[in-house]
Amino acid sequence: MDARTETDVAQVAAAIGDPSRAKVLLALGGGGALPASALAAEAGVSNSTISGHLAKLLDARLLTVELDGRHRYYRLATKDVARALEQLALIARPLPVRSLNADTRAKALLRARLCYDHLAGRLGVAVMSSLQEQDVLAAEPAGTGDGGPVYVLTPHGRTELTAFGVDLQRLPRRRSSVRYCVDWSEGRHHLAGPLGAALTARMFALEWLRHGKYRRVVHLTAAGREGLAATFGVPADQLG
């Protein structure tokens, strides 16, 4: 193989492999930007120590930095970084829970969280399942080269999502706008890509979802509970 076609997987793996740096990446997994001080708190290290970790993550092109006056804010470099973290979580061992706060956070993440810019966790999987049952999305078993299905937006789905307030004209005009992730906590698909992001943004705009106390965690509001059941037929027992 031509060496120019190979990629330096080891560098990326080493950058992610440090526990403190992994915590930094996961803290940014909801798609937001945070200053170094907040990331130091998330990683459990000092402000002086976090600078070295951030430098390694920047060098590995896992993060980007934005300047706002004298302040620097860090975010994941691309959605692919978030997707890679989600895939690694599928094969990773669960972290031990050693406090009530950690237990509360872990349970909240399992219920509903952001995977970069789209909904994940038990709620995200339930929404994806209901979109298929309501003929908003259809799966084509022939699928992709890796054996996974291809999801397409049906004509009925276009009508339903437009009525819901999703501007489909702003989505990329290609099939890949309907993408999915294998949810690490549920082992099933949740809706990703431009459509997943647009649908999640609309639920926030309607105040069906609100951000939680913990990074990435989202909570379903009473209006969201009623709305998801009435609009997309999400069963009530999957909304808890």
LUMMISE-404817 format. One line per field, with one value per residue (C-alpha): residue number from 0; residue in three letters; x, y, z. Coordinates in steps of 0.05 Angstrom, whole numbers, m for minus. Layout:
BEGIN
dotor <- (NUM/...)
baba <- (ALA/...)
x <- (X/...)
y <- (Y/...)
z <- (Z/...)
//
This chain:
BEGIN
dotor <- (0/1/2/3/4/5/6/7/8/9/10/11/12/13/14/15/16/17/18/19/20/21/22/23/24/25/26/27/28/29/30/31/32/33/34/35/36/37/38/39/40/41/42/43/44/45/46/47/48/49/50/51/52/53/54/55/56/57/58/59/60/61/62/63/64/65/66/67/68/69/70/71/72/73/74/75/76/77/78/79/80/81/82/83/84/85/86/87/88/89/90/91/92/93/94/95/96/97/98/99/100/101/102/103/104/105/106/107/108/109/110/111/112/113/114/115/116/117/118/119/120/121/122/123/124/125/126/127/128/129/130/131/132/133/134/135/136/137/138/139/140/141/142/143/144/145/146/147/148/149/150/151/152/153/154/155/156/157/158/159/160/161/162/163/164/165/166/167/168/169/170/171/172/173/174/175/176/177/178/179/180/181/182/183/184/185/186/187/188/189/190/191/192/193/194/195/196/197/198/199/200/201/202/203/204/205/206/207/208/209/210/211/212/213/214/215/216/217/218/219/220/221/222/223/224/225/226/227/228/229/230/231/232/233/234/235/236/237/238/239)
baba <- (MET/ASP/ALA/ARG/THR/GLU/THR/ASP/VAL/ALA/GLN/VAL/ALA/ALA/ALA/ILE/GLY/ASP/PRO/SER/ARG/ALA/LYS/VAL/LEU/LEU/ALA/LEU/GLY/GLY/GLY/GLY/ALA/LEU/PRO/ALA/SER/ALA/LEU/ALA/ALA/GLU/ALA/GLY/VAL/SER/ASN/SER/THR/ILE/SER/GLY/HIS/LEU/ALA/LYS/LEU/LEU/ASP/ALA/ARG/LEU/LEU/THR/VAL/GLU/LEU/ASP/GLY/ARG/HIS/ARG/TYR/TYR/ARG/LEU/ALA/THR/LYS/ASP/VAL/ALA/ARG/ALA/LEU/GLU/GLN/LEU/ALA/LEU/ILE/ALA/ARG/PRO/LEU/PRO/VAL/ARG/SER/LEU/ASN/ALA/ASP/THR/ARG/ALA/LYS/ALA/LEU/LEU/ARG/ALA/ARG/LEU/CYS/TYR/ASP/HIS/LEU/ALA/GLY/ARG/LEU/GLY/VAL/ALA/VAL/MET/SER/SER/LEU/GLN/GLU/GLN/ASP/VAL/LEU/ALA/ALA/GLU/PRO/ALA/GLY/THR/GLY/ASP/GLY/GLY/PRO/VAL/TYR/VAL/LEU/THR/PRO/HIS/GLY/ARG/THR/GLU/LEU/THR/ALA/PHE/GLY/VAL/ASP/LEU/GLN/ARG/LEU/PRO/ARG/ARG/ARG/SER/SER/VAL/ARG/TYR/CYS/VAL/ASP/TRP/SER/GLU/GLY/ARG/HIS/HIS/LEU/ALA/GLY/PRO/LEU/GLY/ALA/ALA/LEU/THR/ALA/ARG/MET/PHE/ALA/LEU/GLU/TRP/LEU/ARG/HIS/GLY/LYS/TYR/ARG/ARG/VAL/VAL/HIS/LEU/THR/ALA/ALA/GLY/ARG/GLU/GLY/LEU/ALA/ALA/THR/PHE/GLY/VAL/PRO/ALA/ASP/GLN/LEU/GLY)
x <- (0/24/45/11/m57/m48/m72/m41/m92/m42/m37/m112/m119/m64/m97/m164/m134/m116/m175/m173/m172/m229/m270/m256/m280/m343/m359/m359/m400/m463/m436/m424/m360/m329/m270/m209/m231/m296/m260/m210/m269/m299/m233/m218/m150/m120/m123/m48/m53/m112/m71/m25/m84/m118/m54/m51/m124/m113/m51/m91/m144/m198/m213/m216/m209/m249/m227/m276/m237/m187/m225/m214/m269/m259/m305/m301/m268/m322/m385/m341/m305/m371/m390/m323/m334/m403/m374/m318/m371/m403/m341/m319/m330/m378/m345/m355/m406/m377/m424/m497/m482/m447/m506/m556/m515/m507/m581/m597/m549/m582/m651/m637/m574/m544/m498/m467/m529/m581/m621/m593/m605/m670/m711/m673/m681/m756/m765/m728/m770/m835/m815/m809/m875/m910/m881/m841/m778/m770/m711/m683/m651/m604/m567/m497/m431/m421/m486/m527/m594/m607/m663/m703/m754/m821/m870/m915/m856/m841/m912/m911/m844/m860/m925/m884/m841/m778/m752/m734/m712/m652/m628/m576/m610/m581/m600/m545/m585/m621/m566/m564/m517/m517/m535/m481/m529/m587/m552/m604/m607/m622/m632/m569/m545/m578/m649/m634/m604/m663/m714/m678/m672/m746/m762/m718/m753/m821/m794/m806/m734/m691/m618/m603/m556/m503/m465/m502/m562/m630/m698/m765/m817/m891/m906/m855/m885/m954/m926/m884/m942/m992/m947/m903/m938/m881/m909/m916/m876/m815/m818/m800)
y <- (0/70/101/166/132/110/149/159/122/115/190/198/137/164/232/202/148/193/193/269/282/232/271/336/305/276/342/374/317/358/404/465/505/513/552/517/530/493/435/432/423/369/332/341/374/442/501/495/421/427/470/411/365/416/425/350/347/407/374/311/354/330/401/471/536/599/668/717/777/752/688/621/570/498/452/386/395/358/316/257/264/258/198/165/174/143/83/75/75/14/m28/7/m19/20/67/48/91/113/168/187/246/199/151/207/233/164/149/217/204/137/169/226/262/299/263/326/360/305/266/201/154/117/176/184/110/113/172/136/74/113/151/84/58/122/115/179/140/75/27/m5/m71/m73/m21/6/m27/m43/m83/m29/m5/59/102/146/200/179/225/219/236/299/322/306/339/401/408/398/458/425/463/406/455/472/400/373/345/276/211/218/273/214/184/144/125/60/85/61/54/21/m17/8/65/138/191/230/274/338/311/288/356/394/352/360/436/440/403/452/510/483/474/399/390/430/424/389/403/356/364/332/312/336/330/319/370/358/391/346/284/302/327/266/220/260/278/217/164/153/106/136/80/100/172/162)
z <- (0/m16/51/31/35/107/167/235/277/334/344/349/394/440/444/462/507/566/616/625/550/540/591/553/488/520/553/484/454/455/402/445/459/527/557/584/657/646/612/669/717/673/669/743/731/745/697/686/669/621/573/557/545/499/460/446/425/379/349/335/301/348/373/344/383/373/397/428/449/500/512/478/468/448/410/373/306/266/275/256/323/360/316/331/406/401/364/416/471/439/456/519/590/634/683/757/793/860/882/881/835/785/788/775/717/686/689/658/601/587/585/537/514/455/407/379/350/351/402/431/488/503/479/414/398/414/367/311/321/319/257/221/250/228/157/164/150/112/116/54/76/16/55/53/38/112/113/150/125/86/113/67/81/52/16/77/121/80/92/166/180/140/180/244/224/197/137/90/36/78/83/35/m27/m21/13/65/99/132/173/237/294/332/401/450/509/472/417/366/317/332/279/262/204/180/190/261/277/247/284/350/339/326/391/429/394/416/487/482/504/552/571/636/693/665/600/541/583/558/592/560/583/596/529/496/526/499/433/416/432/392/333/323/364/412/466/535/567/525/547/620)
//
